[in-house]
Amino acid sequence: VYLETYGCQMNVSDTEIAWAILRKSGYARTKDLDEADVILLVTCSVREKAEQAIWNRLRHLRALKARRQQARSPLRVGILGCMAERLKEEILHREKLVDVVAGPDAYRDLPRLLAVAESGQQAANVLLSLEETYADILPVQTGAGGTTAFVSVMRGCDNMCSYCIVPFTRGRERSRPVASILQEVRMLSDQGVKEVTLLGQNVNSFRDTSEVQFHSAAAPALSRGFSTVYKAKPGGLRFAHLLDHVSRVDPEMRIRFTSPHPKDFPDEASVLQLIQERHNICKQLHLPAQSGSTRVLEAMRRGYTREAYLELVRHVRASIPGVSLSSDFIAGFCGETEEDHQQTLSLLREVRYNAGFLFAYSMRQKTRAYHRLQDDVPADVKRRRLEELIAVFREEAARANEAMVGQSQLVLVEGPSKRSASELCGRNDGNIKVIFPDAETEDAAGREAPGRARPGDYVLVKVTSASSQTLKGVLLCRTTLSRSAACP
């Protein structure tokens, strides 16, 4: 089986879940397309561009499949994930070369679907589940040379933002049991993984209801000035509990999480307190804003105003000194005026994010915007506004990163730099890429002989220059997460 992943980190996690299931059924994995008997594409539907990449890829695979049929070694092609969920009929009818279609909750069914495909029939399962979390499947999912991993803690989303297809492709929110997540994190720690990112579509609304004694817990409050289209559910273990326990597994393992919703950082801020207190929970938060205009935010059904969002940013920065912030923005949403766009530019300038994910709006079928709003911003205006957002973001990110010049940053080494074999690359606590020379260096505690840093090592790097996306510096010493403060 050959697996190809498109889209978000959840799809990376889903790829490893699918692979874990297939491996148990006797499949072997190949990185060589020509060697594969089965090609599975794990797809994304969030934007039209993401879907177009899959249609283009299928055109390429059609020729490969035709050659294989002539050689009498049939090739099976499958579409997995969000695009399978959204476009099942179209995929099966428009692309006759697709043999298997499986939605995000149907990966357990892959062995059966592929067996049906072996008989020459098309096979599909796009049933969404209210319970499926794949809690009992432990994916060996690592990246960056085996130093980092994603751990899916919940699936689906209940927020129903008007632009978003996710509730329709991934279903309603449901959370994995804490015990299952801790088992996976311990396994990754035993494998030497040094950084885990907890994944969910709305990760900080996590609610594990598997333990009866916590069913009477009160529903959490929302952040001040925030609202939601659904009623908060009582009972269950919450995200702060999960973060607390995950961070205790291994003091040498960094913990990140994404993607939270701004509404789920209430004033008592136990999650923010944990981030501030624990040395291994990264001082980095993703706070998706989507727009800087209150009017557009209302049309998006985000549940907050510009003012409430900025108040939350101030609260976060007061709670976690030196926090690194990232965000998502959509350019050219339905009805967005030039004034609305200017407000988003001013939000970018006011907050000064370290990282950002910016996209032009893409209307998706099934969403509330598709049924209720007009996609009335011309494509060329969307492109121009997006370019302006990117320019301002880069300008402000460069300023934020330049503030780190002269500072020492703790960096987790991921491997060689893509641009130079004589340099290494890693990320600091704020998830910013750091480039530094691959040179012999001392151990901070003097317990080990001088040597070169390897993937999975922590090093201190003194920053000498910065851009909007990267820091460059000189290597000071090798160290550990726990004793990093001991190195001058």
Disulfide bonds with the S-S distance in Angstrom:
Cys477-Cys487 2.18
